[in-house]
C-alpha cells in the first residue's frame, strides 16, 4: 500500500511539474514590451552613482535598477543595503507608466504618469490606489526623471506635507561602467 501511495505522489508531482514548465514557457516566449515610458525606464537597468544634497557633502549615493516579473516591472533601489534603503517599483497600469515608492517615511505612495516628453518622465500622486491622506500626511508626491543622455539622469523628488509642497531632493545620477 505504501509503494502505491508513493508512486501516486511521484506521478502527481511530475504532472504538476509538467504543467508549471508549460505555463512558464508560455510566458517566456516573448519579451515584455510596455508603454513608451516604461520602455524608456527599462534602459536604466544597472548601477548608478548619484550626488545629492541628502547625506554628507561629497558622499556618493548608489542607486540600482533591475528588471523583475518577466521584464514587466523595474525595481529601483536607492541606498541599497543601508538603513536608508528605499525601493520604487515601476510598471504599466492600464497601458500607462505607474510606480509605487516604498519610502523611509514608512508609507507607500502610488504615482501615475503625469506627463512625458523626449527628455522627461513625470509621475504624480494618484488619487486612486493610495491609503495616504495627501492633505494631512507627509509623503513623496511626485518624481521627475530627466534623461540627459544614456549615462546621465536627474531625479527630482517632491515631498508634500499638510497638502503643501515642502520641496524635495534632487539626485544627479551617472551610470557606473
C-alpha positions as CSV (number, residue, x, y, z in Angstrom):
1,X,0.0,0.0,0.0
2,X,2.9,2.4,0.8
3,X,4.5,1.7,-2.5
4,X,1.3,2.5,-4.4
5,X,0.9,5.8,-2.4
6,X,4.5,6.7,-3.1
7,X,4.1,6.0,-6.8
8,X,0.9,8.1,-6.8
9,X,2.6,11.0,-5.1
10,X,5.6,10.9,-7.6
11,X,3.2,10.8,-10.5
12,X,1.2,13.8,-9.3
13,X,4.5,15.7,-8.7
14,X,5.7,15.0,-12.2
15,X,2.3,16.1,-13.6
16,X,2.4,19.3,-11.7
17,X,6.0,20.0,-12.7
18,X,5.0,19.5,-16.4
19,X,2.1,21.9,-16.0
20,X,4.4,24.5,-14.5
21,X,7.0,24.1,-17.2
22,X,4.3,24.6,-19.9
23,X,2.9,27.6,-18.1
24,X,6.3,29.2,-17.7
25,X,7.3,28.5,-21.3
26,X,4.1,30.3,-22.5
27,X,5.0,33.5,-20.6
28,X,8.7,33.4,-21.5
29,X,8.2,33.0,-25.2
30,X,8.2,36.7,-26.0
31,X,9.9,39.6,-24.1
32,X,7.5,42.0,-22.4
33,X,7.0,45.3,-24.2
34,X,5.3,48.1,-22.3
35,X,4.4,51.7,-22.8
36,X,7.0,54.0,-24.4
37,X,7.7,55.5,-20.9
38,X,8.2,52.0,-19.4
39,X,10.5,51.0,-22.2
40,X,12.5,54.2,-21.6
41,X,12.7,53.4,-17.9
42,X,14.0,49.8,-18.7
43,X,17.1,51.4,-20.3
44,X,18.2,52.4,-16.7
45,X,19.0,48.8,-15.7
46,X,22.3,48.7,-14.0
47,X,24.2,50.5,-11.2
48,X,24.3,54.3,-10.9
49,X,26.1,56.7,-8.6
50,X,24.4,60.0,-7.5
51,X,25.2,63.2,-5.9
52,X,22.6,64.9,-3.8
53,X,22.0,67.4,-1.1
54,X,21.0,64.4,1.1
55,X,23.6,62.9,3.4
56,X,27.2,64.1,3.8
57,X,28.6,66.6,1.4
58,X,30.6,64.9,-1.4
59,X,29.3,61.4,-0.4
60,X,28.4,59.2,-3.4
61,X,25.0,57.6,-3.3
62,X,24.3,54.3,-5.0
63,X,21.1,53.5,-7.0
64,X,20.4,50.2,-8.7
65,X,17.8,49.3,-11.3
66,X,16.8,45.7,-12.2
67,X,14.0,44.1,-14.1
68,X,11.7,41.5,-12.5
69,X,8.4,39.7,-13.2
70,X,9.3,38.7,-16.7
71,X,10.5,42.2,-17.6
72,X,7.2,43.8,-16.7
73,X,8.4,45.6,-13.6
74,X,11.5,47.7,-12.9
75,X,12.9,47.8,-9.4
76,X,14.8,50.9,-8.3
77,X,16.8,50.6,-5.1
78,X,18.0,53.8,-3.5
79,X,20.8,53.4,-0.9
80,X,20.9,49.6,-1.3
81,X,22.0,47.7,1.8
82,X,21.9,50.8,4.1
83,X,19.5,51.8,6.9
84,X,18.0,54.4,4.5
85,X,17.3,51.9,1.7
86,X,14.1,52.7,-0.3
87,X,12.6,50.8,-3.2
88,X,10.4,52.0,-6.1
89,X,8.7,49.6,-8.5
90,X,7.8,51.0,-11.9
91,X,5.3,49.1,-14.1
92,X,2.5,49.8,-16.6
93,X,-1.0,50.2,-15.3
94,X,-3.7,50.1,-17.9
95,X,-1.1,51.0,-20.6
96,X,0.4,53.9,-18.6
97,X,3.5,54.1,-16.5
98,X,2.9,53.9,-12.8
99,X,5.1,53.5,-9.7
100,X,4.8,52.6,-6.0
101,X,7.5,54.1,-3.8
102,X,8.4,52.2,-0.5
103,X,9.6,55.2,1.5
104,X,11.7,55.9,4.6
105,X,8.6,57.8,5.7
106,X,7.1,54.4,6.2
107,X,4.4,54.9,3.7
108,X,3.9,53.7,0.1
109,X,2.7,56.5,-2.2
110,X,1.4,55.3,-5.6
111,X,2.1,57.6,-8.6
112,X,0.9,57.5,-12.2
113,X,2.2,59.2,-15.3
114,X,1.5,62.9,-15.2
115,X,3.3,63.9,-18.4
116,X,6.2,62.8,-20.6
117,X,8.3,64.1,-23.5
118,X,11.5,63.1,-25.2
119,X,13.6,64.2,-22.2
120,X,11.4,63.9,-19.2
121,X,9.0,61.5,-17.4
122,X,6.9,62.9,-14.6
123,X,4.9,60.7,-12.1
124,X,2.4,62.3,-9.7
125,X,0.5,61.2,-6.7
126,X,-2.5,59.1,-7.8
127,X,-5.9,59.8,-6.4
128,X,-6.8,56.1,-6.6
129,X,-4.7,53.3,-5.1
130,X,-3.3,55.3,-2.1
131,X,-4.1,54.9,1.5
132,X,-2.3,58.2,2.2
133,X,-4.3,61.3,3.0
134,X,-2.4,63.9,1.0
135,X,-4.0,66.8,2.9
136,X,-2.5,65.6,6.2
137,X,0.3,63.1,5.7
138,X,3.9,63.7,4.8
139,X,4.7,61.8,1.6
140,X,6.6,61.8,-1.7
141,X,4.1,63.4,-4.1
142,X,5.9,63.4,-7.4
143,X,9.1,62.5,-9.2
144,X,10.5,64.0,-12.4
145,X,13.1,62.0,-14.2
146,X,15.2,63.9,-16.8
147,X,17.2,61.9,-19.3
148,X,20.4,63.9,-20.2
149,X,21.9,61.0,-22.2
150,X,22.3,57.2,-21.8
151,X,24.7,57.6,-18.8
152,X,23.2,60.6,-17.0
153,X,19.8,61.3,-15.5
154,X,18.4,63.6,-12.9
155,X,15.6,62.6,-10.5
156,X,13.8,65.4,-8.7
157,X,11.5,64.1,-5.9
158,X,8.9,66.4,-4.4
159,X,7.6,66.0,-0.9
160,X,4.2,67.1,0.4
161,X,3.1,67.8,4.0
162,X,-0.3,69.0,5.1
163,X,-1.3,69.3,1.5
164,X,1.6,71.6,0.5
165,X,4.8,71.3,-1.4
166,X,7.6,71.1,1.1
167,X,10.4,70.9,-1.5
168,X,12.3,67.7,-2.0
169,X,15.5,66.2,-3.1
170,X,17.4,66.1,-6.4
171,X,19.7,63.2,-7.4
172,X,22.1,63.6,-10.3
173,X,22.9,60.1,-11.4
174,X,25.7,58.7,-13.5
175,X,25.8,55.1,-14.8
176,X,28.6,53.0,-13.3
177,X,30.6,51.3,-16.1
